[in-house]
Amino acid sequence: MRAMRTPYQALDTTREQAQSLPGPTLLEFGTNWCGWCQGAQPHIEAALAGQTGLRHLKEEDGKGRRLGRAFGVKLWPTLVFLQDGQEVARVVRPASAQDVRQALQQLQA
């Protein structure tokens, strides 16, 4: 299994900050050691290839991480798609690039 190109980071983004972000944003919740997260990376990367204007935040989730709880994250990876701070789509444990592409279409609607 190849390594993730961009690791999850403890960004400490608050829900208020996330909801104030203009335009399209992808919040990706997971951890660097999570096998599900590692397995989903090729699908996520393929779906996001060529995307312009999309803010992608890889937020490390886990104990003491409030943003994931604020968005009701229970499984990793969880991708939350926001348009001007409002959730428009969500994908949990994407099994294909198409799963992610379908959610991306909600941002362009």
DOFIMI-832338 format. One record per atom (N, C-alpha, C): residue in three letters; residue number from 0; atom name; x, y, z. Coordinates in pm, 1 decimal. Layout:
% residues N
(site ALA; NUM; CA; (X; Y; Z))
...
//
This chain:
% residues 109
(site MET; 0; N; (85.3; -118.1; 0.0))
(site MET; 0; CA; (0.0; 0.0; 0.0))
(site MET; 0; C; (89.2; 123.5; 0.0))
(site ARG; 1; N; (59.6; 215.4; -89.3))
(site ARG; 1; CA; (144.4; 334.0; -94.3))
(site ARG; 1; C; (100.9; 437.1; 9.6))
(site ALA; 2; N; (194.0; 520.2; 46.8))
(site ALA; 2; CA; (167.7; 620.1; 150.0))
(site ALA; 2; C; (78.1; 731.3; 95.7))
(site MET; 3; N; (8.0; 794.7; 186.9))
(site MET; 3; CA; (-74.0; 909.3; 150.5))
(site MET; 3; C; (16.3; 1023.2; 109.1))
(site ARG; 4; N; (-24.5; 1094.3; 6.0))
(site ARG; 4; CA; (55.2; 1209.1; -38.5))
(site ARG; 4; C; (46.6; 1323.1; 62.4))
(site THR; 5; N; (-72.6; 1346.7; 113.4))
(site THR; 5; CA; (-93.2; 1453.9; 210.5))
(site THR; 5; C; (-147.2; 1391.2; 338.5))
(site PRO; 6; N; (-73.8; 1398.8; 447.0))
(site PRO; 6; CA; (-120.5; 1336.9; 571.6))
(site PRO; 6; C; (-232.5; 1417.7; 636.8))
(site TYR; 7; N; (-307.3; 1349.5; 722.8))
(site TYR; 7; CA; (-405.0; 1418.5; 806.4))
(site TYR; 7; C; (-327.0; 1501.8; 907.5))
(site GLN; 8; N; (-381.3; 1619.0; 941.0))
(site GLN; 8; CA; (-313.9; 1707.0; 1034.6))
(site GLN; 8; C; (-411.3; 1755.3; 1140.7))
(site ALA; 9; N; (-359.6; 1782.0; 1258.5))
(site ALA; 9; CA; (-440.1; 1839.1; 1366.4))
(site ALA; 9; C; (-453.7; 1988.7; 1339.3))
(site LEU; 10; N; (-547.2; 2024.0; 1253.5))
(site LEU; 10; CA; (-564.9; 2163.0; 1212.6))
(site LEU; 10; C; (-638.0; 2245.1; 1317.8))
(site ASP; 11; N; (-710.6; 2177.2; 1405.6))
(site ASP; 11; CA; (-787.1; 2244.3; 1510.7))
(site ASP; 11; C; (-884.6; 2347.5; 1455.7))
(site THR; 12; N; (-941.6; 2317.3; 1340.4))
(site THR; 12; CA; (-1045.2; 2401.6; 1282.1))
(site THR; 12; C; (-1170.1; 2389.7; 1367.7))
(site THR; 13; N; (-1237.0; 2499.7; 1392.2))
(site THR; 13; CA; (-1363.1; 2494.7; 1466.3))
(site THR; 13; C; (-1478.8; 2483.6; 1367.6))
(site ARG; 14; N; (-1594.3; 2441.8; 1416.7))
(site ARG; 14; CA; (-1710.6; 2434.0; 1329.1))
(site ARG; 14; C; (-1744.8; 2572.6; 1274.2))
(site GLU; 15; N; (-1731.8; 2674.1; 1357.3))
(site GLU; 15; CA; (-1760.7; 2810.3; 1313.8))
(site GLU; 15; C; (-1667.3; 2852.0; 1200.8))
(site GLN; 16; N; (-1539.2; 2816.6; 1212.4))
(site GLN; 16; CA; (-1444.2; 2848.3; 1105.7))
(site GLN; 16; C; (-1481.1; 2773.6; 977.6))
(site ALA; 17; N; (-1515.1; 2645.6; 990.1))
(site ALA; 17; CA; (-1552.3; 2566.2; 872.7))
(site ALA; 17; C; (-1676.0; 2623.6; 805.1))
(site GLN; 18; N; (-1772.3; 2665.7; 884.6))
(site GLN; 18; CA; (-1896.7; 2717.8; 828.4))
(site GLN; 18; C; (-1881.0; 2858.9; 771.9))
(site SER; 19; N; (-1769.8; 2923.1; 799.7))
(site SER; 19; CA; (-1747.8; 3056.9; 744.9))
(site SER; 19; C; (-1661.5; 3054.0; 617.9))
(site LEU; 20; N; (-1618.6; 2935.0; 575.9))
(site LEU; 20; CA; (-1534.4; 2924.9; 457.0))
(site LEU; 20; C; (-1617.3; 2949.1; 331.3))
(site PRO; 21; N; (-1574.8; 3041.3; 246.8))
(site PRO; 21; CA; (-1649.4; 3068.2; 123.7))
(site PRO; 21; C; (-1618.0; 2963.9; 16.2))
(site GLY; 22; N; (-1714.9; 2941.1; -71.1))
(site GLY; 22; CA; (-1693.5; 2851.1; -183.8))
(site GLY; 22; C; (-1696.4; 2705.0; -144.2))
(site PRO; 23; N; (-1648.2; 2618.0; -235.2))
(site PRO; 23; CA; (-1650.8; 2474.2; -210.2))
(site PRO; 23; C; (-1535.1; 2428.7; -121.6))
(site THR; 24; N; (-1567.2; 2345.2; -23.3))
(site THR; 24; CA; (-1467.8; 2293.4; 70.4))
(site THR; 24; C; (-1494.7; 2145.8; 94.3))
(site LEU; 25; N; (-1388.7; 2067.5; 99.3))
(site LEU; 25; CA; (-1397.6; 1927.5; 138.0))
(site LEU; 25; C; (-1325.4; 1911.8; 270.7))
(site LEU; 26; N; (-1399.5; 1870.3; 372.2))
(site LEU; 26; CA; (-1340.2; 1834.6; 500.7))
(site LEU; 26; C; (-1326.0; 1683.0; 500.6))
(site GLU; 27; N; (-1204.8; 1634.0; 509.5))
(site GLU; 27; CA; (-1180.1; 1489.6; 512.1))
(site GLU; 27; C; (-1131.8; 1452.9; 651.6))
(site PHE; 28; N; (-1208.4; 1369.8; 720.1))
(site PHE; 28; CA; (-1175.7; 1328.9; 856.1))
(site PHE; 28; C; (-1117.3; 1188.6; 854.8))
(site GLY; 29; N; (-1007.9; 1168.5; 926.6))
(site GLY; 29; CA; (-946.5; 1036.7; 937.5))
(site GLY; 29; C; (-819.4; 1046.0; 1019.7))
(site THR; 30; N; (-738.9; 939.4; 1012.8))
(site THR; 30; CA; (-608.8; 937.9; 1078.5))
(site THR; 30; C; (-507.5; 873.8; 984.4))
(site ASN; 31; N; (-382.0; 903.8; 1006.4))
(site ASN; 31; CA; (-276.4; 852.2; 920.0))
(site ASN; 31; C; (-254.9; 701.8; 936.7))
(site TRP; 32; N; (-289.3; 647.0; 1052.1))
(site TRP; 32; CA; (-267.4; 504.5; 1077.1))
(site TRP; 32; C; (-388.0; 417.8; 1040.2))
(site CYS; 33; N; (-498.5; 478.0; 1001.9))
(site CYS; 33; CA; (-622.8; 405.7; 972.0))
(site CYS; 33; C; (-613.6; 333.2; 836.9))
(site GLY; 34; N; (-631.2; 202.5; 838.4))
(site GLY; 34; CA; (-627.6; 124.4; 715.9))
(site GLY; 34; C; (-735.8; 163.1; 616.8))
(site TRP; 35; N; (-856.2; 194.0; 666.8))
(site TRP; 35; CA; (-965.1; 238.9; 578.5))
(site TRP; 35; C; (-926.6; 369.1; 509.4))
(site CYS; 36; N; (-865.5; 459.5; 584.9))
(site CYS; 36; CA; (-824.2; 589.3; 530.1))
(site CYS; 36; C; (-717.4; 570.6; 422.7))
(site GLN; 37; N; (-619.8; 486.3; 450.8))
(site GLN; 37; CA; (-513.5; 459.7; 354.5))
(site GLN; 37; C; (-570.1; 396.0; 228.2))
(site GLY; 38; N; (-663.2; 302.1; 245.4))
(site GLY; 38; CA; (-722.1; 234.1; 130.7))
(site GLY; 38; C; (-807.3; 324.6; 44.5))
(site ALA; 39; N; (-866.7; 427.0; 104.5))
(site ALA; 39; CA; (-954.0; 518.0; 29.7))
(site ALA; 39; C; (-876.5; 625.9; -45.6))
(site GLN; 40; N; (-750.9; 648.8; -9.9))
(site GLN; 40; CA; (-675.1; 758.7; -70.0))
(site GLN; 40; C; (-667.3; 752.8; -222.2))
(site PRO; 41; N; (-641.7; 637.1; -284.4))
(site PRO; 41; CA; (-638.5; 636.0; -431.4))
(site PRO; 41; C; (-771.4; 679.6; -493.7))
(site HIS; 42; N; (-883.7; 641.5; -433.0))
(site HIS; 42; CA; (-1015.4; 681.3; -484.2))
(site HIS; 42; C; (-1035.4; 831.9; -469.5))
(site ILE; 43; N; (-997.5; 885.4; -353.5))
(site ILE; 43; CA; (-1013.3; 1028.4; -327.8))
(site ILE; 43; C; (-923.6; 1108.3; -421.6))
(site GLU; 44; N; (-797.7; 1065.8; -433.0))
(site GLU; 44; CA; (-704.2; 1136.3; -520.7))
(site GLU; 44; C; (-750.8; 1133.9; -665.7))
(site ALA; 45; N; (-801.4; 1019.1; -712.0))
(site ALA; 45; CA; (-848.7; 1008.8; -850.8))
(site ALA; 45; C; (-966.9; 1102.1; -874.7))
(site ALA; 46; N; (-1058.5; 1107.9; -779.4))
(site ALA; 46; CA; (-1176.8; 1192.5; -795.1))
(site ALA; 46; C; (-1141.8; 1340.3; -791.2))
(site LEU; 47; N; (-1040.7; 1375.6; -714.5))
(site LEU; 47; CA; (-1004.0; 1516.7; -698.9))
(site LEU; 47; C; (-905.4; 1564.7; -804.2))
(site ALA; 48; N; (-849.8; 1473.5; -881.6))
(site ALA; 48; CA; (-752.5; 1511.8; -984.7))
(site ALA; 48; C; (-816.2; 1611.7; -1080.7))
(site GLY; 49; N; (-748.2; 1721.5; -1100.9))
(site GLY; 49; CA; (-796.5; 1823.1; -1193.1))
(site GLY; 49; C; (-899.4; 1918.5; -1134.8))
(site GLN; 50; N; (-939.1; 1898.5; -1011.0))
(site GLN; 50; CA; (-1034.6; 1989.7; -947.3))
(site GLN; 50; C; (-964.7; 2121.1; -915.4))
(site THR; 51; N; (-1024.6; 2230.0; -954.6))
(site THR; 51; CA; (-968.5; 2360.5; -921.3))
(site THR; 51; C; (-1069.4; 2436.4; -835.8))
(site GLY; 52; N; (-1019.7; 2515.9; -747.6))
(site GLY; 52; CA; (-1106.7; 2597.8; -665.0))
(site GLY; 52; C; (-1169.0; 2524.9; -547.8))
(site LEU; 53; N; (-1127.4; 2400.6; -523.7))
(site LEU; 53; CA; (-1180.7; 2323.3; -411.4))
(site LEU; 53; C; (-1080.5; 2326.0; -296.9))
(site ARG; 54; N; (-1122.9; 2374.1; -183.4))
(site ARG; 54; CA; (-1040.4; 2373.4; -62.1))
(site ARG; 54; C; (-1053.6; 2233.5; -1.8))
(site HIS; 55; N; (-941.2; 2165.7; 24.4))
(site HIS; 55; CA; (-941.5; 2030.2; 79.1))
(site HIS; 55; C; (-864.2; 2030.3; 210.1))
(site LEU; 56; N; (-934.7; 2010.7; 319.4))
(site LEU; 56; CA; (-873.0; 2008.2; 451.9))
(site LEU; 56; C; (-876.6; 1865.6; 505.2))
(site LYS; 57; N; (-760.2; 1808.9; 532.3))
(site LYS; 57; CA; (-750.8; 1674.1; 587.6))
(site LYS; 57; C; (-732.7; 1687.5; 738.1))
(site GLU; 58; N; (-842.3; 1674.8; 809.1))
(site GLU; 58; CA; (-846.6; 1697.9; 953.1))
(site GLU; 58; C; (-827.4; 1566.0; 1027.4))
(site GLU; 59; N; (-721.2; 1560.3; 1108.9))
(site GLU; 59; CA; (-699.3; 1442.0; 1191.3))
(site GLU; 59; C; (-812.1; 1433.8; 1294.3))
(site ASP; 60; N; (-872.7; 1318.4; 1302.9))
(site ASP; 60; CA; (-986.3; 1300.5; 1393.5))
(site ASP; 60; C; (-946.2; 1204.2; 1504.7))
(site GLY; 61; N; (-1024.7; 1202.8; 1609.6))
(site GLY; 61; CA; (-998.6; 1112.1; 1720.2))
(site GLY; 61; C; (-1035.6; 1176.2; 1852.1))
(site LYS; 62; N; (-994.1; 1111.1; 1957.7))
(site LYS; 62; CA; (-1025.8; 1157.1; 2092.7))
(site LYS; 62; C; (-979.3; 1301.2; 2112.7))
(site GLY; 63; N; (-1067.9; 1383.7; 2163.8))
(site GLY; 63; CA; (-1035.4; 1523.2; 2190.8))
(site GLY; 63; C; (-1044.2; 1615.0; 2069.7))
(site ARG; 64; N; (-1080.8; 1560.9; 1954.7))
(site ARG; 64; CA; (-1093.4; 1641.3; 1833.1))
(site ARG; 64; C; (-1240.7; 1679.2; 1816.3))
(site ARG; 65; N; (-1270.5; 1804.2; 1835.3))
(site ARG; 65; CA; (-1409.8; 1849.4; 1840.5))
(site ARG; 65; C; (-1478.0; 1861.9; 1705.1))
(site LEU; 66; N; (-1404.1; 1893.6; 1600.4))
(site LEU; 66; CA; (-1468.1; 1918.6; 1471.5))
(site LEU; 66; C; (-1537.8; 1793.1; 1420.0))
(site GLY; 67; N; (-1472.8; 1679.1; 1432.2))
(site GLY; 67; CA; (-1535.5; 1554.8; 1389.0))
(site GLY; 67; C; (-1664.8; 1527.0; 1464.4))
(site ARG; 68; N; (-1664.5; 1553.2; 1593.3))
(site ARG; 68; CA; (-1787.0; 1532.4; 1673.6))
(site ARG; 68; C; (-1894.9; 1630.4; 1630.8))
(site ALA; 69; N; (-1854.0; 1754.4; 1602.3))
(site ALA; 69; CA; (-1950.5; 1856.8; 1561.2))
(site ALA; 69; C; (-2020.3; 1818.0; 1431.0))
(site PHE; 70; N; (-1950.0; 1743.9; 1344.7))
(site PHE; 70; CA; (-2008.5; 1699.6; 1218.3))
(site PHE; 70; C; (-2062.2; 1556.8; 1226.1))
(site GLY; 71; N; (-2065.0; 1498.5; 1345.3))
(site GLY; 71; CA; (-2123.1; 1365.8; 1362.6))
(site GLY; 71; C; (-2043.6; 1253.9; 1297.6))
(site VAL; 72; N; (-1912.4; 1269.5; 1289.5))
(site VAL; 72; CA; (-1827.5; 1167.1; 1227.5))
(site VAL; 72; C; (-1817.3; 1046.9; 1320.7))
(site LYS; 73; N; (-1845.7; 929.0; 1264.7))
(site LYS; 73; CA; (-1838.0; 805.3; 1342.0))
(site LYS; 73; C; (-1739.8; 705.3; 1281.3))
(site LEU; 74; N; (-1720.6; 709.4; 1150.0))
(site LEU; 74; CA; (-1629.6; 618.0; 1081.4))
(site LEU; 74; C; (-1531.1; 697.4; 998.0))
(site TRP; 75; N; (-1412.9; 640.2; 976.8))
(site TRP; 75; CA; (-1310.3; 704.6; 895.5))
(site TRP; 75; C; (-1290.1; 627.1; 767.3))
(site PRO; 76; N; (-1253.3; 690.3; 660.2))
(site PRO; 76; CA; (-1259.7; 834.8; 642.7))
(site PRO; 76; C; (-1402.9; 879.8; 616.5))
(site THR; 77; N; (-1433.7; 998.6; 661.5))
(site THR; 77; CA; (-1560.3; 1064.2; 629.5))
(site THR; 77; C; (-1527.4; 1193.2; 556.4))
(site LEU; 78; N; (-1590.1; 1210.5; 440.5))
(site LEU; 78; CA; (-1571.1; 1329.3; 359.3))
(site LEU; 78; C; (-1698.4; 1413.3; 366.8))
(site VAL; 79; N; (-1684.8; 1536.1; 413.1))
(site VAL; 79; CA; (-1797.4; 1627.7; 424.5))
(site VAL; 79; C; (-1774.3; 1740.7; 324.0))
(site PHE; 80; N; (-1868.3; 1757.2; 232.3))
(site PHE; 80; CA; (-1858.7; 1857.2; 126.9))
(site PHE; 80; C; (-1942.0; 1978.2; 166.4))
(site LEU; 81; N; (-1876.8; 2092.7; 173.6))
(site LEU; 81; CA; (-1943.4; 2216.8; 212.7))
(site LEU; 81; C; (-1944.8; 2313.8; 95.1))
(site GLN; 82; N; (-2055.8; 2382.8; 79.4))
(site GLN; 82; CA; (-2065.3; 2493.3; -16.2))
(site GLN; 82; C; (-2098.1; 2617.2; 65.4))
(site ASP; 83; N; (-2005.8; 2711.5; 69.1))
(site ASP; 83; CA; (-2022.5; 2832.0; 151.0))
(site ASP; 83; C; (-2059.1; 2797.3; 294.8))
(site GLY; 84; N; (-1990.8; 2694.7; 348.7))
(site GLY; 84; CA; (-2007.3; 2657.1; 488.5))
(site GLY; 84; C; (-2123.9; 2565.6; 519.4))
(site GLN; 85; N; (-2206.0; 2534.5; 420.4))
(site GLN; 85; CA; (-2322.5; 2448.2; 442.5))
(site GLN; 85; C; (-2296.2; 2310.6; 383.6))
(site GLU; 86; N; (-2323.3; 2205.3; 462.2))
(site GLU; 86; CA; (-2302.3; 2070.2; 412.6))
(site GLU; 86; C; (-2400.0; 2038.7; 300.0))
(site VAL; 87; N; (-2346.1; 1991.0; 186.8))
(site VAL; 87; CA; (-2429.3; 1955.1; 72.2))
(site VAL; 87; C; (-2417.9; 1807.0; 37.9))
(site ALA; 88; N; (-2312.9; 1740.3; 86.8))
(site ALA; 88; CA; (-2295.8; 1597.6; 59.8))
(site ALA; 88; C; (-2197.8; 1539.8; 161.0))
(site ARG; 89; N; (-2204.5; 1406.3; 172.3))
(site ARG; 89; CA; (-2116.5; 1335.0; 264.8))
(site ARG; 89; C; (-2090.7; 1196.8; 208.3))
(site VAL; 90; N; (-1966.1; 1152.0; 219.8))
(site VAL; 90; CA; (-1929.6; 1017.0; 178.9))
(site VAL; 90; C; (-1851.4; 954.3; 294.1))
(site VAL; 91; N; (-1893.7; 835.6; 336.1))
(site VAL; 91; CA; (-1825.5; 762.7; 441.4))
(site VAL; 91; C; (-1760.5; 639.7; 379.4))
(site ARG; 92; N; (-1631.2; 624.4; 400.5))
(site ARG; 92; CA; (-1553.4; 512.3; 348.9))
(site ARG; 92; C; (-1577.8; 488.7; 199.6))
(site PRO; 93; N; (-1538.2; 583.4; 115.9))
(site PRO; 93; CA; (-1561.2; 567.5; -28.0))
(site PRO; 93; C; (-1493.4; 441.6; -81.5))
(site ALA; 94; N; (-1569.0; 365.8; -160.0))
(site ALA; 94; CA; (-1518.0; 241.2; -216.9))
(site ALA; 94; C; (-1469.9; 260.4; -359.8))
(site SER; 95; N; (-1496.0; 377.7; -417.2))
(site SER; 95; CA; (-1454.3; 405.6; -554.5))
(site SER; 95; C; (-1442.0; 555.9; -573.2))
(site ALA; 96; N; (-1372.8; 593.9; -681.0))
(site ALA; 96; CA; (-1363.0; 736.1; -714.4))
(site ALA; 96; C; (-1500.5; 790.2; -749.2))
(site GLN; 97; N; (-1586.5; 705.4; -805.5))
(site GLN; 97; CA; (-1721.0; 748.8; -843.1))
(site GLN; 97; C; (-1801.6; 793.5; -720.7))
(site ASP; 98; N; (-1782.5; 726.0; -607.6))
(site ASP; 98; CA; (-1850.8; 768.0; -483.9))
(site ASP; 98; C; (-1818.8; 914.0; -452.4))
(site VAL; 99; N; (-1693.1; 950.2; -468.3))
(site VAL; 99; CA; (-1648.6; 1086.5; -437.5))
(site VAL; 99; C; (-1696.2; 1182.7; -546.3))
(site ARG; 100; N; (-1689.4; 1140.5; -671.3))
(site ARG; 100; CA; (-1733.2; 1227.4; -782.5))
(site ARG; 100; C; (-1881.5; 1263.8; -769.6))
(site GLN; 101; N; (-1963.3; 1168.3; -727.5))
(site GLN; 101; CA; (-2106.5; 1197.0; -711.4))
(site GLN; 101; C; (-2128.0; 1306.2; -607.7))
(site ALA; 102; N; (-2053.2; 1301.9; -500.0))
(site ALA; 102; CA; (-2064.6; 1406.0; -398.0))
(site ALA; 102; C; (-2011.6; 1539.1; -450.6))
(site LEU; 103; N; (-1903.9; 1535.9; -528.5))
(site LEU; 103; CA; (-1848.6; 1658.4; -585.7))
(site LEU; 103; C; (-1952.2; 1728.8; -673.9))
(site GLN; 104; N; (-2035.1; 1652.7; -740.1))
(site GLN; 104; CA; (-2137.3; 1712.0; -826.6))
(site GLN; 104; C; (-2234.2; 1798.5; -748.4))
(site GLN; 105; N; (-2253.4; 1767.8; -620.4))
(site GLN; 105; CA; (-2342.6; 1847.4; -536.8))
(site GLN; 105; C; (-2285.9; 1987.8; -514.5))
(site LEU; 106; N; (-2154.8; 1999.6; -519.9))
(site LEU; 106; CA; (-2091.7; 2130.7; -503.8))
(site LEU; 106; C; (-2112.9; 2217.7; -625.3))
(site GLN; 107; N; (-2128.5; 2157.8; -738.6))
(site GLN; 107; CA; (-2141.2; 2233.3; -861.9))
(site GLN; 107; C; (-2286.4; 2257.6; -899.2))
(site ALA; 108; N; (-2377.7; 2205.3; -819.8))
(site ALA; 108; CA; (-2521.0; 2219.5; -851.3))
(site ALA; 108; C; (-2569.2; 2359.4; -822.8))
//
